[in-house]
């Protein structure tokens, strides 16, 4: 699972503004993406973040639906609508 997450982009507040999504919310947890990004920045500044780094921030499912999600909720969802960039990754 972590291999799939490494291939997903990290969305910044600048990206949200450029896509007119600055006020958007995660469709799973309903937290605003701006708040999720702020939590990520705070956690990365700490010596021991509360969540694994792979679960911080916002990402976009570019290879499938193109929707934005917070990484934490996406990692806890029983399904993962992501195709790996490299098909051999799925086989391993």
PLY file of the C-alpha trace (Angstrom):
ply
format ascii 1.0
element vertex 92
property float x
property float y
property float z
element edge 91
property int vertex1
property int vertex2
end_header
0.00 0.00 0.00
2.79 2.44 0.86
4.31 1.85 -2.58
1.10 3.10 -4.18
1.03 6.18 -1.95
4.58 7.15 -2.87
3.48 7.55 -6.48
0.64 9.93 -5.63
1.26 13.67 -5.89
1.37 15.96 -2.88
-1.12 18.80 -3.29
-0.17 22.22 -1.92
-2.32 25.20 -1.05
-1.02 26.85 -4.24
-2.32 23.84 -6.23
-5.72 24.19 -4.57
-5.91 27.87 -5.49
-4.85 27.17 -9.08
-7.60 24.53 -9.41
-10.23 26.73 -7.69
-10.45 24.16 -4.88
-9.29 26.38 -2.00
-12.58 25.93 -0.12
-13.05 22.26 -1.03
-13.39 19.45 1.53
-12.30 15.83 1.60
-15.31 13.76 0.45
-14.51 11.13 3.08
-13.87 13.10 6.30
-15.31 16.52 5.30
-12.31 18.44 6.64
-11.20 21.31 4.44
-8.11 20.61 2.37
-6.55 23.84 3.64
-6.87 22.57 7.24
-5.41 19.19 6.25
-2.43 20.88 4.59
-1.90 23.09 7.67
-1.94 19.97 9.86
0.62 18.37 7.55
2.92 21.40 7.77
2.66 21.43 11.58
3.28 17.68 11.84
6.33 17.84 9.57
7.78 20.61 11.75
7.48 18.40 14.85
10.15 15.86 15.76
7.56 13.11 16.17
4.37 13.66 14.14
1.12 12.10 15.37
0.59 10.23 12.07
2.98 8.49 9.67
4.33 10.89 7.03
2.61 8.82 4.30
-0.76 9.73 5.84
-0.21 13.49 5.93
-1.57 16.01 3.49
-3.74 15.95 0.40
-3.33 13.94 -2.78
-4.99 13.58 -6.15
-5.93 10.33 -7.86
-4.52 11.40 -11.21
-4.58 8.02 -12.94
-8.22 7.28 -12.17
-10.93 9.75 -11.22
-8.80 12.86 -10.59
-10.48 13.58 -7.25
-8.69 15.03 -4.23
-8.56 13.19 -0.90
-6.67 13.53 2.37
-4.02 10.84 2.50
-5.01 9.69 5.99
-8.61 8.88 5.06
-7.62 7.39 1.72
-5.19 5.03 3.48
-7.96 3.88 5.84
-10.58 3.34 3.14
-11.28 -0.35 2.43
-10.96 0.22 -1.30
-8.19 2.08 -3.05
-9.13 3.37 -6.51
-5.50 3.78 -7.55
-3.60 2.12 -10.34
0.15 1.92 -9.77
2.34 3.87 -12.17
4.32 0.70 -12.80
2.20 -2.45 -13.41
4.98 -4.62 -11.97
4.37 -2.95 -8.58
0.91 -4.52 -8.41
2.40 -7.95 -8.95
4.85 -7.63 -6.04
0 1
1 2
2 3
3 4
4 5
5 6
6 7
7 8
8 9
9 10
10 11
11 12
12 13
13 14
14 15
15 16
16 17
17 18
18 19
19 20
20 21
21 22
22 23
23 24
24 25
25 26
26 27
27 28
28 29
29 30
30 31
31 32
32 33
33 34
34 35
35 36
36 37
37 38
38 39
39 40
40 41
41 42
42 43
43 44
44 45
45 46
46 47
47 48
48 49
49 50
50 51
51 52
52 53
53 54
54 55
55 56
56 57
57 58
58 59
59 60
60 61
61 62
62 63
63 64
64 65
65 66
66 67
67 68
68 69
69 70
70 71
71 72
72 73
73 74
74 75
75 76
76 77
77 78
78 79
79 80
80 81
81 82
82 83
83 84
84 85
85 86
86 87
87 88
88 89
89 90
90 91
